[in-house]
C-alpha cells in the first residue's frame, strides 16, 4: 500500500516538474503559456478588489464616501471589479450583479454604460 502511494506521489511530482520545464523553456520549442491556459485555469487579472476600492492596471478607484460626493473629475457608479474588468477587456464575460458605489474616472464610467 505504501509503495503504491509513493509511486503516485512520485508520478505527480514528475508531471509537475515536467509542466514547469515546458513553461520555462517552451519558447524554444514553440509552446507558450497561452497554450496551457485552458488546462491550468490561468488568466490575466486586470482588476482586483483592494482595501477601500478596486485596483485596475495600477489605477485605484476608491469606494464612494458615505455622505460625500465623488471628487471632481470622477463619477459615481455602482459596480464591482468583475464588471469593470469585463468592460475594459470587452470580452462579454458574465459577472455577478452585486455592486458597491465607486468613484470612477469619467472614461471608465462611460465604458461601463456601454458594456
C-alpha positions, 0 to 999 in steps of 0.5 A, spaced: 500 500 500 505 504 501 509 503 495 503 504 491 502 511 494 509 513 493 509 511 486 503 516 485 506 521 489 512 520 485 508 520 478 505 527 480 511 530 482 514 528 475 508 531 471 509 537 475 516 538 474 515 536 467 509 542 466 514 547 469 520 545 464 515 546 458 513 553 461 520 555 462 523 553 456 517 552 451 519 558 447 524 554 444 520 549 442 514 553 440 509 552 446 507 558 450 503 559 456 497 561 452 497 554 450 496 551 457 491 556 459 485 552 458 488 546 462 491 550 468 485 555 469 490 561 468 488 568 466 490 575 466 487 579 472 486 586 470 482 588 476 482 586 483 478 588 489 483 592 494 482 595 501 477 601 500 476 600 492 478 596 486 485 596 483 485 596 475 492 596 471 495 600 477 489 605 477 485 605 484 478 607 484 476 608 491 469 606 494 464 612 494 464 616 501 458 615 505 455 622 505 460 625 500 460 626 493 465 623 488 471 628 487 471 632 481 473 629 475 470 622 477 463 619 477 459 615 481 457 608 479 455 602 482 459 596 480 464 591 482 471 589 479 468 583 475 464 588 471 469 593 470 474 588 468 469 585 463 468 592 460 475 594 459 477 587 456 470 587 452 470 580 452 462 579 454 464 575 460 458 574 465 459 577 472 455 577 478 450 583 479 452 585 486 455 592 486 458 597 491 458 605 489 465 607 486 468 613 484 470 612 477 474 616 472 469 619 467 472 614 461 471 608 465 464 610 467 462 611 460 465 604 458 461 601 463 454 604 460 456 601 454 458 594 456 
